[in-house]
């Protein structure tokens, strides 16, 4: 009975920790998403936010009214973050689907988004005839990549914690003491085996 209570307490602890971890995943994912409003493309005199490198637009000087065209690669970066966050929401709302597979997919989406953040400059599509070499990668995508990497680590901690709890519960079940009925049956079986041994001799 005591073991059952301890197992229930450990399951409750796992549930609370998992919920806390998923809330952190959502919060950090939101920070990664908000980097769309930070400079992604910049030089000494101009800064362009991620919203322009993804969806197009942005003025350059007094003559150029549209500096970027739509970039599927940069759009996909932010979309992957959104998909990862939606999956975390689903795992939070439906605990039955919160398993190693869905956690792995979540981590994979965040990891892929983090990698793509760092290729923001390469994936940007400039509307006019201008070289990308005069620009550098802004701090927005770098922060986005860091946030995604943190989320991957957080998912990893969630997986590690769940595996640790499962191992502890399994070990408790293995060393669970015998009940009186089980002990009596074991003794009777040993006596019977001893009698059979004596008869055979």
C-alpha positions, 0 to 999 in steps of 0.5 A: 500500500505504501509503495502504491502511495509513493508511486502515485506521489512520484507520478504527480511530481512527474506531471507537475514538472512536465507541465512546468517544462511545457510552459517554459517551452511555450514561453521560450518559443514565443521569445524566438517567434518575437525575434521577427521584430528584431533586426535580421539584416543590417549594415552601418546605416540600415537595419531590416527586421525579420518580418521584412526578410521573411515577407518582403518589404522594407525601404532603402534610402529615399528611392527604394520602397521595397528592398526584400521579396518574400522568402520561403526559407525565412518564412519557414523558420518562423512557421516551424517555431509556431508548429513546435509551439502548437504541438506543445499546446496539444501535449499540454491539453491532451496528456495522452499524446505527450510521449517520447515521439511527440517530444522528439518531434517538438525538439526536432522542429525547434532544432530545425528552426534554430539552424534555419535562423542562422541562414537568414541572410543566405535565404533572404531574397533582395528585390533590387540589384544589390549585393548581400555582402554589404550586410551582416546577419542581425542579432534577431536571428541569432537570438532566435537560434539561441532560444530554439536551442534552449527549447531543445535542451528543455525538451531533452531535460523533460525526456531525461526526467521522465525516464528517471522517474520510470526507472525509479518506479520500475526498481520499486516494483522489482524490490517490492516486499512480499505480502503475507499471502505471497510469503506463505505460498512461497514457504509452502512451495519450498516445503512441497519441493523439499518433500518431493526431493526426499521421495525421489531419493 
